Amino acid sequence: MPVTVVRYRTKPDRGDENQAYVEQVFAELATARPGGIRYMTVRLADGVSFVHVASVETADGENPLGSVVAFREFQRELADRLEEGPIVTEGAVVGSYGFSLADGPAVSR
């Protein structure tokens, strides 16, 4: 399963604001429940670093996040909130244990 991993660090005073935007994205996803996407965000212990992991598996290859209003709002001024990044990396899931995402079972290979 291909995944996209995005890592960045916010400015010291913008971590909470960034988290609030991320929470709005997940709230809209929970309501809209678009198919074809698995998405997770982690705020690291330093309070300013974030890691987003997404897997998109749609018939047309389009990322459902593009239709999420809160995601567009999150991205709108992201550059202003950042100290470093974003660094985007493509990868493949090797395995997962106990991470059951809201819309499906844990990935296991």
NORJO-V835762 format. One record per backbone hydrogen bond with DSSP energy under -1.0 kcal/mol. CO is the residue of the C=O (numbers start at 0). NH is the residue of the N-H. If there is no record, write none. Layout:
CO_NH + CO_NH
//
This chain:
0_92 + 2_90 + 3_53 + 4_88 + 5_51 + 6_86 + 7_49 + 8_82 + 8_83 + 10_13 + 13_17 + 14_18 + 15_19 + 16_20 + 17_21 + 18_22 + 19_23 + 20_24 + 21_25 + 22_26 + 23_27 + 24_28 + 25_29 + 26_30 + 27_31 + 28_32 + 35_56 + 37_54 + 39_52 + 41_50 + 43_46 + 47_9 + 48_43 + 49_7 + 50_41 + 51_5 + 52_39 + 53_3 + 54_37 + 62_65 + 63_66 + 64_67 + 67_71 + 68_72 + 69_73 + 70_74 + 71_75 + 74_77 + 77_80 + 80_10 + 83_8 + 86_6 + 88_4 + 90_2 + 97_99 + 100_103
//
